[in-house]
């Protein structure tokens, strides 16, 4: 098979074209970086053309491609996904010429150093032709582990005679040291990821970015770099532009990232296109939320709902990585074309979805029976709703003196929790804590959590808990109350509760109370919840709310 030649070959003489072809057929011993014959061919051609000439060589010594650049640079083709990973080098080396005539102290340019480090090349060798067109000064470089990750070791020689003659052994030593350094670094940190933030001009673009960082933290992922792009509109094929995709891949290689996370929902077509370009595990916003749900689900209902939601979302994205080589299930008892492996996976996913739906429906009867008993006892039910991490579980603990799991993380609560409490005027009541909402929550996700959210149908009053200290309070209120309406709960009695008011000034608290017709509390201070109990009783019994003039701003201590 002919070795491909990359670069502008227009105008070459037949002998020059033949020299490029011969370079592609060369074989270099594993223990050498380059042979004398190959170095002379490259130097002579580069001297005559005054252009860079390069080859990419694998560890078996075969030339994978030939490069013909300009006087300043050789542009590398897509080198594929071979070997790229934590603690490993790419398995190929770049041998090229340098046509600088200014006796520069270095021959390997910064572009070539970038290729070396970000693409994890084994070696980069640059040979400068002398005035006779023969190999002259030579510089070679490789990456080595350092305290900051990796650094570059460069060596300048007077000729090619000083190049290492045990290159294969040195490579093994480099990779052993690199693996040890990488393993040591990974024991103390979460999986590294690149976050891709797309800004198409929304008013809350910055807040969306911060929310994604918080989602990553909650999922136990360390964002080592945020790559941003401003566009008028989303690229329908790859979400971001082609140039940005190259930047993402280079940074991900440089940072040893295990994930690339997009802050938008990817369509199945976008997922397929990106998977072909980026050799990393890709996640979008919804998949990240589902992963957090999977970590948080404790009850059987919650676990079943998470699995169902993941299958529903991922089924359209289920693709065959190698459809051309897909094995068909033929043979005895299955003659004919049969099913491809991809089709089998899809069929199994659908069968599992149907099984989960049947199990959830069967468990629904038990939940309905429990709710029927509560209704017959005429016990008032107050359901806590709100944006994720608004403090609903902390408030439930403060009101009922219970120990429901509460933490400064998004979606700390996933399963519905109910607690009983005695009110002064209503005697016994029930408080329920539900999963937190988030903006742009996919409909399939809401539908899958019907078992969790159906508790809201029986609520006498919805208690909308709001993080008063959040700069995006208005957007969060809109997002929550939009979901409430979509669930058909718009006619329910609703009381807005401004939580975390100890983090803002009394003047801001009073202004927010008036603007949103809300009650101010801090769930961390149980004494601040006493006026809230009065308000809950009043709204349940249909009494008029207190006028604005009587709203008392609480000083939290």
C-alpha positions in Angstrom: 0.0 0.0 0.0 1.3 3.4 -1.0 2.3 5.7 2.0 0.2 8.9 1.9 1.9 12.2 1.2 0.5 15.3 2.9 1.3 18.8 1.6 1.3 20.7 -1.7 3.2 18.6 -4.2 2.2 20.7 -7.2 5.3 21.7 -9.3 7.6 19.0 -8.1 9.9 17.4 -10.6 9.6 13.6 -11.2 12.8 13.0 -9.3 11.6 15.0 -6.3 8.3 13.2 -6.3 10.1 9.9 -6.5 12.3 10.9 -3.5 9.1 11.6 -1.4 7.7 8.2 -2.5 10.9 6.5 -1.5 10.8 8.1 2.0 7.4 6.5 2.4 8.8 3.1 1.8 11.8 3.4 4.2 12.2 1.1 7.2 14.0 2.3 10.3 15.3 -0.1 13.0 13.5 0.1 16.3 16.6 1.2 18.2 17.3 4.2 15.9 15.5 7.4 15.6 16.5 7.8 11.9 18.9 6.1 9.5 21.7 7.9 7.7 20.1 7.2 4.3 16.7 8.6 5.3 18.3 11.7 6.9 20.4 12.4 3.7 17.3 12.0 1.4 15.3 14.4 3.5 18.1 16.9 3.9 18.9 16.9 0.2 15.2 17.4 -0.9 14.6 20.1 1.8 17.7 22.0 0.7 16.6 21.9 -3.0 13.0 22.9 -2.3 13.7 25.3 0.7 10.7 23.6 2.4 10.4 21.4 5.4 10.2 17.7 4.8 9.0 15.3 7.4 8.0 11.7 8.1 5.9 10.1 10.8 7.3 6.7 11.9 5.7 4.1 14.2 7.5 1.9 16.7 7.9 -0.9 14.2 10.0 1.5 12.1 7.4 1.9 9.3 6.7 5.3 7.8 3.0 6.1 8.2 3.0 9.3 6.2 5.3 11.7 4.5 4.9 15.5 5.0 5.9 18.3 2.7 5.5 21.7 4.4 6.4 25.3 3.9 9.7 27.0 4.9 8.2 27.6 8.3 6.1 24.6 9.2 4.9 21.0 8.4 1.2 20.5 9.2 0.4 17.2 10.8 -2.6 15.2 9.5 -5.1 13.5 11.9 -2.9 11.0 13.6 -5.8 8.9 15.0 -6.4 7.6 18.4 -3.7 5.0 18.8 -2.3 4.6 22.3 -3.3 8.1 23.4 -4.1 7.8 27.1 -2.9 8.3 30.7 0.7 7.5 31.2 1.3 6.5 27.6 2.9 8.1 24.6 1.4 8.1 21.1 3.7 5.4 19.7 4.9 7.5 16.7 7.8 9.9 16.2 8.1 13.0 14.0 11.3 13.3 11.9 11.6 16.6 10.0 14.1 19.1 8.5 14.7 22.7 9.4 15.4 25.3 6.7 16.4 28.2 8.9 19.6 29.8 7.7 20.1 32.1 10.7 22.0 29.7 13.0 19.1 29.7 15.4 20.0 28.2 18.9 17.1 25.8 18.4 15.8 23.9 15.5 12.5 22.5 17.0 10.0 25.3 16.8 7.3 26.1 19.4 4.7 24.6 17.1 6.6 21.3 17.1 7.0 21.4 20.9 3.2 21.9 21.1 2.7 18.8 18.8 5.1 16.9 21.0 3.4 17.6 24.3 -0.2 17.8 23.3 -0.2 14.8 20.9 2.2 12.9 23.2 4.6 12.0 20.4 7.5 9.6 21.3 10.1 11.9 19.8 10.6 15.0 17.6 13.8 15.2 15.6 14.7 18.2 13.5 17.7 18.0 11.0 19.2 21.2 9.5 20.7 20.7 6.0 24.2 22.2 5.6 25.5 24.2 2.6 26.0 20.9 0.7 22.5 19.7 1.4 23.7 17.0 3.8 22.5 16.5 7.4 24.0 19.2 9.6 23.0 20.3 13.1 20.4 18.1 14.7 18.1 18.6 17.6 15.9 15.9 19.3 13.3 16.2 22.1 11.0 14.1 24.2 8.7 14.7 27.1 9.6 13.8 30.7 7.4 13.8 33.9 7.7 16.8 36.1 6.1 18.3 39.2 3.8 20.3 37.0 2.8 17.3 34.8 5.2 17.0 31.9 8.1 19.0 30.5 10.3 18.8 27.4 13.9 17.6 27.3 15.8 19.0 24.3 19.3 18.1 23.0 21.3 19.8 20.3 23.9 17.9 18.3 26.5 18.9 15.6 25.2 16.0 13.4 23.0 13.0 13.3 25.9 10.8 14.6 25.0 11.7 18.2 21.4 10.6 18.1 20.5 7.8 20.6 21.1 4.2 19.4 18.9 2.7 22.1 15.7 4.6 21.4 13.4 1.7 22.1 14.8 1.1 25.6 14.7 4.8 26.4 11.0 4.9 25.4 10.1 2.1 27.7 11.9 3.9 30.6 10.0 7.2 29.7 6.6 5.5 29.7 7.3 3.6 33.0 8.2 6.9 34.7 5.2 8.6 33.1 2.8 5.9 34.3 4.2 6.1 37.8 3.9 9.9 37.9 0.3 9.8 36.5 -0.8 7.1 38.9 0.5 9.1 41.9 -1.2 12.2 40.7 -4.6 10.5 40.2 -4.7 8.9 43.7 -5.3 12.4 45.2 -7.8 13.9 42.7 -11.1 13.3 41.0 -11.2 12.2 37.3 -10.0 15.2 35.2 -12.3 16.6 32.6 -12.5 19.4 30.1 -15.7 21.5 30.2 -16.9 23.1 26.9 -19.0 26.2 27.5 -21.0 27.6 24.6 -22.2 31.2 24.8 -24.8 32.1 22.2 -25.7 35.4 23.9 -28.0 34.4 26.6 -28.4 36.8 29.6 -27.6 34.0 32.0 -24.6 32.5 30.1 -22.1 33.2 33.0 -24.5 31.6 35.5 -25.0 28.6 33.3 -21.2 28.1 33.2 -21.0 28.3 37.0 -23.9 25.9 37.4 -22.1 23.4 35.1 -19.0 23.7 37.3 -21.1 22.9 40.3 -22.7 19.9 38.6 -19.2 18.6 37.8 -18.2 19.0 41.4 -21.3 17.2 42.6 -20.6 14.4 40.2 -17.1 14.0 41.6 -15.3 15.3 38.5 -12.4 17.7 38.5 -12.7 20.3 35.7 -9.0 21.0 34.8 -9.9 23.5 32.0 -12.9 25.4 30.7 -12.9 26.0 27.0 -15.4 28.7 25.9 -16.7 29.7 22.5 -19.0 32.6 21.6 -21.3 31.9 18.6 -24.4 33.5 17.2 -25.9 30.0 17.0 -25.1 26.4 17.7 -23.4 24.4 15.0 -26.1 21.8 14.1 -23.5 19.2 13.3 -20.8 19.4 16.1 -22.2 22.1 18.4 -18.9 24.1 18.2 -16.8 24.9 15.2 -14.2 22.6 13.6 -11.3 24.8 14.7 -12.6 24.7 18.3 -12.8 20.9 18.1 -9.1 20.7 17.4 -8.4 23.0 20.3 -10.5 20.8 22.6 -8.7 17.7 21.6 -5.2 19.2 22.1 -6.1 20.6 25.5 -7.7 17.3 26.5 -4.5 15.4 25.5 -2.4 18.0 27.3 -4.4 17.7 30.6 -4.8 13.9 30.5 -8.6 14.5 30.6 -10.8 11.4 30.9 -14.0 13.2 30.0 -15.1 16.1 27.7 -18.3 17.6 29.1 -20.6 19.9 27.0 -22.8 22.3 28.8 -25.6 21.8 26.2 -27.7 18.8 25.4 -26.3 16.9 22.4 -28.5 15.6 19.7 -27.9 11.9 18.6 -26.4 13.3 15.3 -24.1 15.6 17.2 -23.0 12.8 19.5 -22.1 10.6 16.5 -20.2 13.4 14.8 -18.2 14.3 18.0 -17.5 10.7 18.8 -15.8 10.3 15.4 -13.5 13.3 16.1 -12.8 13.2 19.8 -11.1 10.1 21.3 -12.6 10.7 24.8 -15.7 9.8 26.7 -18.2 12.5 26.0 -21.0 13.7 28.3 -23.6 16.4 27.9 -25.5 18.3 30.5 -28.3 15.9 30.8 -26.1 12.8 31.0 -24.1 14.5 33.8 -27.4 15.2 35.7 -28.4 11.6 35.2 -25.1 10.4 36.5 -25.6 12.5 39.7 -29.1 11.0 40.0 -27.6 7.5 39.8 -25.2 8.3 42.6 -27.9 9.8 44.8 -30.7 7.3 44.4 -31.1 5.2 47.5 -34.6 3.7 47.4 -35.6 1.0 44.9 -38.1 3.4 43.2 -35.3 6.0 42.8 -32.9 3.5 41.3 -35.5 2.1 38.9 -36.4 5.6 37.8 -32.8 6.6 37.2 -32.1 3.5 35.1 -35.3 4.1 33.1 -34.3 7.8 32.5 -30.8 6.8 31.4 -32.1 4.2 28.9 -34.7 6.6 27.5 -32.1 9.3 27.0 -29.2 7.2 25.7 -31.1 4.9 23.4 -31.2 7.4 20.4 -27.5 8.0 21.0 -26.6 4.3 20.9 -24.3 3.9 17.9 -22.2 1.2 16.4 -18.6 2.2 16.5 -17.8 0.0 13.5 -20.9 -0.6 11.5 -18.9 -1.9 8.5 -17.5 -4.7 10.5 -20.6 -5.4 12.6 -21.0 -9.2 13.1 -24.4 -10.6 12.0 -26.2 -13.2 14.1 -26.7 -15.9 11.4 -25.8 -19.6 11.6 -28.0 -22.6 12.4 -31.5 -21.5 13.4 -30.7 -17.9 12.3 -30.2 -18.0 8.6 -30.4 -14.8 6.7 -29.1 -11.4 7.5 -30.1 -11.6 11.1 -29.5 -8.7 13.6 -26.4 -6.6 13.9 -24.7 -6.1 17.2 -26.1 -2.6 17.3 -29.6 -3.8 16.7 -29.3 -6.4 19.5 -28.1 -3.7 21.9 -31.1 -1.5 21.0 -33.5 -4.4 21.4 -32.1 -5.3 24.8 -32.4 -1.7 25.9 -36.0 -1.5 24.8 -36.8 -4.8 26.6 -35.2 -3.5 29.8 -37.2 -0.2 29.5 -40.5 -2.1 29.2 -39.5 -4.3 32.2 -38.7 -1.2 34.3 -42.0 0.5 33.3 -43.9 -2.6 34.4 -42.1 -2.8 37.7 -42.6 0.9 38.4 -46.3 0.6 37.5 -46.7 -2.4 39.9 -45.1 -0.4 42.7 -47.4 2.6 41.9 -50.3 0.7 43.4 -48.6 0.5 46.8 -47.8 4.2 46.8 -51.4 5.0 45.9 -52.6 2.9 48.8 -50.3 4.8 51.2 -51.6 8.2 49.9 -55.2 7.0 50.2 -54.7 6.2 53.9 -53.3 9.7 54.5 -56.2 11.3 52.7 -58.7 9.3 54.8 -57.0 10.6 58.0 -57.4 14.2 56.7 -53.8 15.0 57.5 -52.6 18.2 55.8 -49.6 17.7 53.5 -47.0 20.4 52.8 -44.5 19.6 50.0 -41.1 21.3 49.8 -40.2 22.2 46.2 -37.5 24.4 44.8 -34.3 24.7 42.8 -31.6 22.2 43.6 -29.4 23.1 46.6 -31.9 25.8 47.8 -31.9 24.2 51.3 -35.1 22.1 51.3 -33.7 19.2 53.3 -32.1 21.6 55.7 -35.4 23.3 56.2 -37.2 19.9 56.7 -34.6 19.0 59.4 -35.1 22.4 61.1 -38.9 22.1 61.1 -39.2 18.4 62.1 -36.0 18.0 64.1 -35.0 15.1 61.9 -31.7 14.1 60.3 -32.5 13.9 56.6 -29.3 13.9 54.5 -28.5 17.5 53.6 -25.3 18.8 52.0 -24.0 21.7 50.0 -24.3 19.8 46.7 -26.7 19.8 43.8 -29.4 17.0 44.0 -28.3 16.0 47.5 -31.9 14.7 47.8 -33.4 12.4 45.2 -35.8 10.2 47.0 -39.0 11.6 48.5 -38.8 11.9 52.3 -41.9 12.4 54.6 -41.9 13.6 58.2 -44.7 14.3 60.6 -45.0 17.4 62.8 -47.5 18.9 65.2 -48.7 22.4 64.5 -50.3 24.6 67.1 -53.5 25.1 65.2 -53.5 22.1 62.9 -52.2 19.4 65.2 -50.5 16.7 63.0 -49.2 17.6 59.5 -46.9 15.9 57.0 -43.9 17.5 55.3 -42.5 15.9 52.2 -39.1 16.7 50.6 -38.7 16.1 46.9 -36.0 16.2 44.3 -34.7 19.6 43.4 -35.5 21.2 40.1 -33.0 22.7 37.6 -33.5 24.9 34.5 -34.1 23.2 31.2 -34.9 19.8 32.9 -35.6 17.4 30.0 -39.2 16.2 29.7 -38.2 12.6 29.6 -36.4 13.1 32.9 -39.4 14.7 34.5 -41.6 11.8 33.2 -39.3 9.2 34.5 -39.5 10.7 38.0 -43.2 10.5 38.1 -43.0 8.3 41.1 -41.1 10.9 43.0 -43.0 13.9 41.8 -46.5 12.4 42.1 -46.3 13.1 45.9 -46.8 16.7 44.9 -50.3 15.9 43.5 -51.6 15.2 47.0 -50.0 18.3 48.6 -52.4 20.9 50.2 -49.7 23.6 49.9 -46.5 23.8 47.9 -43.7 25.4 49.8 -41.3 26.9 47.2 -37.9 27.2 48.9 -35.7 29.8 47.3 -32.0 30.6 47.7 -32.1 34.3 48.5 -28.3 34.6 48.2 -28.2 33.3 44.6 -27.5 36.0 42.0 -29.9 34.2 39.6 -32.8 34.1 42.0 -35.3 35.4 39.3 -34.3 32.7 36.8 -34.4 30.0 39.4 -37.9 31.0 40.5 -39.1 31.1 36.9 -37.6 27.6 36.2 -39.2 26.0 39.3 -42.6 27.5 38.8 -42.6 26.7 35.1 -42.0 23.0 36.0 -44.8 23.2 38.6 -47.2 24.4 35.9 -46.0 21.7 33.4 -46.8 19.1 36.1 -50.4 20.4 36.3 -49.9 21.8 39.7 -50.5 25.5 38.9 -53.7 25.7 40.8 -52.1 24.5 44.1 -51.7 26.9 47.0 -48.1 28.1 47.0 -46.0 29.9 49.6 -42.6 31.3 48.6 -39.9 30.9 51.3 -36.6 32.9 51.0 -33.9 30.8 52.5 -30.3 31.6 53.4 -31.3 35.2 54.3 -28.4 35.3 56.8 -26.1 35.6 53.8 -27.6 38.9 52.5 -28.4 42.2 54.2 -31.6 43.0 56.0 -32.4 45.7 53.4 -32.0 43.2 50.5 -34.1 40.7 52.5 -37.0 43.1 52.8 -36.8 44.1 49.2 -36.9 40.4 48.0 -39.8 39.7 50.4 -41.8 42.5 48.9 -40.9 41.7 45.3 -41.7 38.0 45.5 -44.4 38.1 48.2 -42.2 35.7 50.3 -41.3 34.8 53.9 -37.7 35.3 55.0 -35.9 32.6 56.9 -32.6 30.8 57.4 -33.0 27.1 57.8 -29.7 27.0 59.7 -31.3 29.0 62.5 -34.4 27.1 63.8 -35.7 30.2 65.6 -36.2 31.9 62.2 -38.7 29.2 61.1 -41.3 30.1 63.8 -42.9 33.0 61.7 -42.9 30.5 58.8 -45.1 28.1 60.7 -47.7 30.8 61.2 -47.6 31.7 57.5 -48.0 28.0 56.5 -51.0 27.6 58.8 -52.6 30.8 57.5 -52.3 30.0 53.9 -53.6 26.4 54.5 -56.7 27.7 56.4 -57.4 30.3 53.7 -56.6 33.3 55.8 -55.3 36.5 54.3 -51.6 37.0 54.2 -50.0 39.6 56.4 -49.7 43.0 54.8 -46.2 44.1 53.6 -45.9 46.6 56.5 -46.0 43.7 59.0 -43.2 41.7 57.4 -40.4 41.5 60.0 -36.8 41.3 58.8 -35.2 38.7 61.1 -31.6 39.3 62.3 -30.1 35.8 62.3 -27.8 34.9 65.1 
